[in-house]
């Protein structure tokens, strides 16, 4: 504000224009937020941007030169940051069916168990997908199938729905995070590393893992699974999930580090 009028901050305006332009290219707030977080972009409160922040930016009519009062927009006296063409391109994407945009996001997201899932006979299972109509179905398929090899154990599934397998693994990770024995191990491990986290904070972080997981972007979920899971083995009777309990400490350290920084500031 200057003399009761809005004045453009050119450095921040360039960031806003970049967000609009990049959103047109990727077509997904989830993908864009993940990309911007990797680059370290933060909001005015100093926290890494998220999908909610991007939506607020993309619908802010002040950026196209309007003044907003009680939910209504009027032509403003300040310079527009976003031109009409770019604004219309972004909002054409935002008006698309949410399912279509979600499918686009999933198509760009990495497979949660890539490199971790094998059959009991040692064959790697690789991500695969098929499309029927507008829907895409994801699978993990044994390399025995892909290379047309005869399996040594015909009772082991060679193709599994990815959503089903990934959900089972995440359910197990959530159970592990709540286990009292894991809590004790994590507290001891962090203490040995010299971290001054209070036990109450560690316990709280473990207990809130469920809530935090649902807020993570797909790439972040994949990174955490890679830290926590050593191997998933598909047998004739089900899944064997080998969890790296030592990896839990690293995940908790990452979760609590931002809290510690904010408290210090």
C-alpha positions as CSV (number, residue, x, y, z in Angstrom):
1,X,0.0,0.0,0.0
2,X,1.2,3.6,-0.8
3,X,-1.1,6.6,-0.4
4,X,-3.9,4.2,0.3
5,X,-3.4,2.5,-3.2
6,X,-2.0,-0.8,-4.1
7,X,1.5,-0.7,-5.6
8,X,3.1,-3.7,-7.4
9,X,6.1,-5.4,-5.8
10,X,8.0,-6.3,-9.0
11,X,10.0,-9.2,-7.4
12,X,6.9,-10.9,-6.0
13,X,4.9,-10.1,-9.1
14,X,7.4,-12.1,-11.1
15,X,6.9,-15.1,-8.8
16,X,3.1,-14.8,-9.2
17,X,3.3,-14.6,-13.0
18,X,5.6,-17.7,-12.9
19,X,3.0,-19.6,-10.9
20,X,0.3,-18.8,-13.4
21,X,2.4,-19.6,-16.4
22,X,3.7,-22.9,-14.9
23,X,0.2,-23.9,-13.9
24,X,-0.9,-23.6,-17.5
25,X,1.9,-25.9,-18.5
26,X,1.4,-28.7,-15.9
27,X,-2.4,-28.3,-15.4
28,X,-2.2,-29.5,-11.7
29,X,-1.9,-27.6,-8.5
30,X,-0.6,-30.8,-6.8
31,X,2.2,-31.2,-9.3
32,X,3.1,-27.5,-9.3
33,X,3.1,-27.3,-5.5
34,X,5.4,-30.3,-5.3
35,X,7.7,-28.6,-7.8
36,X,7.8,-25.3,-6.0
37,X,8.4,-27.0,-2.6
38,X,11.5,-28.7,-4.1
39,X,12.7,-25.2,-5.1
40,X,12.1,-23.9,-1.6
41,X,9.4,-21.4,-2.4
42,X,7.8,-20.1,0.8
43,X,4.7,-18.0,1.6
44,X,4.8,-14.8,3.7
45,X,4.7,-16.8,6.9
46,X,7.9,-18.5,6.0
47,X,6.4,-22.0,5.4
48,X,6.8,-24.0,2.2
49,X,3.9,-23.4,-0.2
50,X,1.2,-26.0,-0.5
51,X,-1.7,-26.7,-2.9
52,X,-4.1,-24.5,-0.8
53,X,-1.7,-21.6,-1.2
54,X,-1.6,-22.0,-4.9
55,X,-5.4,-22.1,-5.3
56,X,-5.6,-18.9,-3.3
57,X,-3.1,-17.3,-5.7
58,X,-4.8,-18.5,-8.8
59,X,-8.2,-17.1,-7.9
60,X,-7.0,-13.8,-6.5
61,X,-8.6,-11.2,-8.7
62,X,-6.3,-8.5,-7.4
63,X,-3.6,-9.9,-9.6
64,X,-5.6,-9.2,-12.7
65,X,-6.1,-5.6,-11.7
66,X,-9.5,-5.8,-9.8
67,X,-10.4,-4.5,-6.4
68,X,-12.4,-6.9,-4.2
69,X,-14.9,-5.7,-1.6
70,X,-17.3,-8.0,0.3
71,X,-16.7,-10.8,-2.2
72,X,-17.4,-8.7,-5.3
73,X,-14.8,-7.6,-7.8
74,X,-14.5,-4.1,-9.3
75,X,-12.0,-2.5,-11.7
76,X,-9.1,-1.4,-9.6
77,X,-6.7,1.6,-9.9
78,X,-3.6,-0.6,-9.6
79,X,-1.5,-2.2,-12.3
80,X,-2.5,-5.8,-13.2
81,X,0.1,-8.5,-12.7
82,X,-1.7,-11.1,-14.8
83,X,-3.1,-10.3,-18.2
84,X,-6.6,-11.4,-19.3
85,X,-5.4,-14.2,-21.6
86,X,-3.3,-15.9,-19.0
87,X,-6.0,-15.5,-16.4
88,X,-8.5,-17.1,-18.7
89,X,-6.2,-20.0,-19.5
90,X,-5.7,-20.8,-15.8
91,X,-9.4,-20.6,-15.0
92,X,-10.3,-22.8,-18.0
93,X,-8.1,-25.5,-16.4
94,X,-9.7,-24.9,-13.0
95,X,-13.1,-25.4,-14.5
96,X,-12.2,-28.8,-15.7
97,X,-13.7,-31.9,-14.1
98,X,-11.7,-32.5,-10.8
99,X,-11.5,-36.2,-11.6
100,X,-9.8,-35.4,-14.9
101,X,-7.3,-33.2,-13.2
102,X,-6.7,-35.8,-10.5
103,X,-6.0,-38.4,-13.1
104,X,-3.5,-36.1,-14.7
105,X,-1.8,-35.7,-11.3
106,X,-1.7,-39.5,-10.7
107,X,-0.3,-40.0,-14.1
108,X,2.7,-37.8,-13.2
109,X,3.1,-39.3,-9.7
110,X,5.7,-42.0,-9.1
111,X,4.6,-45.5,-8.2
112,X,4.7,-45.9,-4.4
113,X,6.5,-49.3,-4.4
114,X,8.7,-49.0,-7.4
115,X,11.9,-51.0,-6.7
116,X,10.6,-52.4,-3.5
117,X,8.1,-55.1,-4.5
118,X,9.1,-58.7,-5.5
119,X,7.5,-62.1,-5.7
120,X,8.6,-64.8,-3.2
121,X,10.7,-66.3,-6.0
122,X,12.7,-63.1,-6.4
123,X,11.2,-61.7,-9.5
124,X,10.8,-57.9,-9.4
125,X,7.3,-56.5,-9.9
126,X,7.2,-53.4,-12.0
127,X,4.6,-50.6,-12.3
128,X,2.2,-51.0,-15.2
129,X,-1.1,-49.5,-16.3
130,X,-4.0,-50.0,-18.7
131,X,-6.6,-47.5,-19.8
132,X,-10.3,-48.4,-20.3
133,X,-12.3,-45.5,-21.5
134,X,-11.5,-42.5,-19.4
135,X,-10.2,-44.6,-16.5
136,X,-6.6,-45.7,-16.0
137,X,-5.9,-48.9,-13.9
138,X,-2.5,-49.3,-12.3
139,X,-0.9,-52.7,-11.5
140,X,2.4,-54.2,-10.3
141,X,3.4,-56.9,-12.8
142,X,6.0,-59.6,-12.3
143,X,9.0,-59.5,-14.6
144,X,8.1,-63.2,-15.3
145,X,5.1,-62.0,-17.2
146,X,6.9,-59.2,-19.0
147,X,9.7,-61.5,-20.1
148,X,7.3,-64.4,-20.7
149,X,9.1,-66.7,-18.2
150,X,7.4,-69.6,-16.6
151,X,7.2,-68.9,-12.8
152,X,8.7,-71.5,-10.4
153,X,5.7,-71.2,-8.2
154,X,2.4,-71.0,-10.0
155,X,0.5,-70.1,-6.8
156,X,2.1,-66.6,-6.5
157,X,0.1,-63.8,-8.1
158,X,1.9,-62.2,-10.9
159,X,-0.2,-59.2,-11.4
160,X,-1.7,-57.1,-8.5
161,X,-3.9,-54.0,-8.4
162,X,-1.5,-51.2,-7.4
163,X,-4.1,-49.4,-5.3
164,X,-4.8,-52.5,-3.3
165,X,-1.1,-53.3,-2.6
166,X,-0.2,-49.7,-1.8
167,X,-3.1,-49.4,0.6
168,X,-2.0,-52.5,2.4
169,X,1.5,-51.2,2.8
170,X,0.4,-47.8,4.1
171,X,-2.0,-49.5,6.6
172,X,1.0,-51.5,7.9
173,X,3.1,-48.4,8.2
174,X,0.4,-46.6,10.1
175,X,0.2,-49.6,12.5
176,X,3.9,-49.5,13.0
177,X,4.0,-45.8,13.8
178,X,1.5,-46.4,16.6
179,X,3.3,-49.3,18.2
180,X,4.7,-48.5,21.6
181,X,7.9,-50.5,20.9
182,X,8.6,-48.3,17.9
183,X,8.0,-45.2,19.9
184,X,10.6,-46.3,22.5
185,X,13.1,-47.2,19.7
186,X,12.7,-43.8,17.9
187,X,13.1,-41.8,21.1
188,X,16.3,-43.8,22.0
189,X,17.7,-43.5,18.4
190,X,17.1,-39.7,18.3
191,X,18.8,-39.3,21.7
192,X,21.8,-41.3,20.5
193,X,22.1,-39.0,17.5
194,X,22.2,-36.0,19.8
195,X,18.8,-34.5,18.8
196,X,17.2,-32.5,21.6
197,X,13.6,-33.3,20.8
198,X,11.3,-33.7,23.8
199,X,9.8,-37.2,24.2
200,X,6.3,-35.6,24.1
201,X,7.1,-34.1,20.7
202,X,8.3,-37.5,19.3
203,X,5.2,-39.2,20.6
204,X,2.9,-36.5,19.2
205,X,4.6,-36.7,15.8
206,X,4.2,-40.5,15.7
207,X,0.5,-40.2,16.7
208,X,-0.2,-37.6,14.0
209,X,1.4,-39.5,11.2
210,X,-2.0,-40.6,9.9
211,X,-3.1,-37.0,9.5
212,X,0.2,-35.8,8.0
213,X,0.3,-38.7,5.5
214,X,-3.0,-37.6,4.0
215,X,-1.7,-34.0,3.4
216,X,1.5,-35.1,1.7
217,X,2.0,-34.9,-2.1
218,X,2.6,-38.2,-3.9
219,X,6.3,-37.6,-4.4
220,X,6.7,-37.0,-0.6
221,X,4.7,-40.1,0.2
222,X,6.9,-42.1,-2.1
223,X,10.1,-40.7,-0.5
224,X,8.8,-41.7,3.0
225,X,7.9,-45.2,1.8
226,X,11.4,-45.7,0.4
227,X,12.8,-44.7,3.8
228,X,10.5,-47.0,5.8
229,X,10.1,-50.1,3.6
230,X,13.0,-52.4,2.9
231,X,11.0,-54.9,0.8
232,X,7.5,-56.1,0.0
233,X,7.3,-59.8,-0.9
234,X,4.3,-61.3,-2.7
235,X,3.6,-64.8,-1.6
236,X,0.8,-67.3,-2.4
237,X,-0.8,-66.4,0.9
238,X,-0.5,-62.6,0.9
239,X,2.1,-59.8,1.4
240,X,5.2,-59.8,3.6
241,X,6.2,-56.2,4.4
242,X,9.7,-55.7,5.7
243,X,9.6,-52.4,7.6
244,X,12.8,-50.5,8.3
245,X,12.3,-49.4,11.9
246,X,15.5,-47.4,11.7
247,X,14.0,-45.4,9.0
248,X,11.2,-44.2,11.3
249,X,13.6,-42.1,13.2
250,X,14.7,-40.3,10.0
251,X,11.1,-39.6,9.1
252,X,10.2,-38.3,12.5
253,X,13.3,-36.1,12.5
254,X,12.1,-34.5,9.2
255,X,8.6,-34.0,10.6
256,X,9.8,-32.3,13.8
257,X,12.6,-30.2,12.4
258,X,10.3,-27.5,11.0
259,X,8.5,-27.3,14.4
260,X,11.8,-26.7,16.1
261,X,12.7,-24.0,13.6
262,X,9.4,-22.2,14.1
263,X,9.7,-22.4,17.9
264,X,13.2,-20.9,17.7
265,X,12.0,-18.0,15.6
